[in-house]
Amino acid sequence: MQFTIKSVNDWQKIADEVQSQLKHPILLLKGNLGAGKTTFTQFLLKNLESQDEVNSPTYSIVNEYNTPKGKVFHFDLYRLKNIEEAYDIGIEEYLDNAFLCIIEWPEVYEDELYDVGFHTMSIHNTGDTREITFD
């Protein structure tokens, strides 16, 4: 699926569509700095009826949110240098105990997920718009 974001209001439509297509408990978010990964996550968590404030996990590496369907863990793996650091934060335990895991900058851990099943959302900031692909 492909989408174009022209204004902040378009994020809601994307979150609605992506939520309806989620079949796996892991969503990888790819895109450059400032592309809108956390903004999308805010809209998705609102759809999932979370009452928690959604912030970027850049410094904490993982944020935890409550939803009526279960825990959502939101990761930012940007600062991790290798897969061992992902294991050190207990990523496997998070993945095993979540309704949904949203992983920004997943490249350091992505190869470990191919047996599990996941979705990928890529956001490309063109300056005027954001071009999004979801699968």
C-alpha positions in Angstrom: 0.0 0.0 0.0 1.2 3.5 -0.7 0.1 6.8 0.7 1.0 10.5 0.4 0.9 12.8 3.4 0.3 16.5 2.6 -0.8 17.7 6.0 -0.8 16.6 9.6 -4.5 15.6 9.2 -3.6 12.9 6.7 -1.8 10.9 9.4 -5.2 9.9 10.9 -6.2 8.3 7.6 -2.9 6.4 7.4 -3.2 5.2 11.0 -6.8 4.0 10.3 -5.7 2.1 7.2 -2.6 0.6 8.8 -4.4 -0.5 11.9 -7.0 -2.3 9.8 -4.2 -4.2 8.0 -2.1 -5.3 11.0 -1.8 -9.0 11.0 1.5 -9.3 12.9 2.5 -8.0 16.3 5.6 -6.2 15.0 5.7 -3.0 12.9 9.0 -1.7 11.7 9.1 2.0 11.0 11.8 3.2 8.6 12.6 6.8 7.6 15.1 9.6 8.0 15.2 11.9 11.0 12.0 13.9 11.2 10.1 11.8 8.7 7.1 11.3 11.0 7.7 7.9 12.6 6.7 9.1 16.1 3.9 11.2 14.7 2.4 8.2 13.1 2.8 6.2 16.3 0.9 8.9 18.2 -2.0 8.5 15.8 -1.9 4.7 15.9 -1.8 4.6 19.7 -4.8 7.0 19.8 -6.7 4.6 17.5 -5.7 1.7 19.9 -7.4 3.7 22.7 -4.2 4.4 24.7 -4.6 7.1 27.3 -0.8 7.4 27.6 1.2 10.3 26.2 3.2 9.1 23.3 6.8 10.4 23.0 9.8 9.5 21.0 11.9 6.8 22.7 15.1 8.2 21.4 16.7 8.5 24.8 14.9 5.8 26.7 15.2 3.3 23.8 11.8 1.8 24.6 8.5 3.3 25.8 5.6 1.3 27.1 2.0 2.1 26.5 -1.2 0.6 27.7 -4.2 -0.2 25.5 -7.3 -2.3 26.1 -5.8 -5.0 23.9 -2.5 -5.2 25.7 0.9 -3.6 26.0 2.5 -1.7 23.1 6.2 -1.2 23.2 7.7 1.6 21.1 11.4 1.2 20.4 14.0 3.5 18.9 17.1 1.4 18.0 19.0 4.3 16.4 21.7 4.5 19.1 22.3 0.7 19.2 25.6 -0.2 17.6 25.0 -4.0 17.3 22.6 -6.8 17.9 24.1 -7.6 21.3 22.9 -4.3 22.6 19.4 -5.2 21.4 19.6 -8.4 23.4 21.0 -6.5 26.4 17.9 -4.3 26.6 15.8 -7.5 26.6 14.1 -7.0 23.2 13.1 -10.6 23.0 11.1 -10.4 26.2 9.4 -7.3 25.1 8.5 -8.9 21.8 7.1 -12.0 23.6 4.9 -10.0 25.9 3.4 -7.4 23.7 0.2 -6.9 21.8 2.2 -4.8 19.4 5.9 -3.7 19.1 6.6 -0.6 17.0 10.3 -0.4 16.2 11.9 2.7 14.7 15.4 2.3 13.2 15.0 -1.5 13.2 18.0 -2.3 11.0 20.3 -3.6 13.8 17.7 -6.2 14.8 15.7 -6.8 11.6 17.4 -10.0 10.5 16.2 -11.7 13.7 12.6 -11.1 12.8 12.2 -13.0 9.5 10.9 -16.1 11.2 8.4 -14.1 13.3 6.5 -12.1 10.7 6.2 -8.3 10.7 5.0 -5.3 8.8 7.3 -2.6 7.4 6.3 1.0 7.0 8.7 3.3 5.2 8.3 7.1 5.3 10.2 9.3 2.8 10.2 13.0 3.5 10.3 14.8 0.1 10.1 18.3 1.7 6.6 19.1 0.7 5.1 15.7 1.3 5.8 12.3 2.9 5.6 9.3 0.7 4.7 6.1 2.7 4.8 2.5 1.8 3.3 -0.2 4.0 3.4 -4.0 3.7 
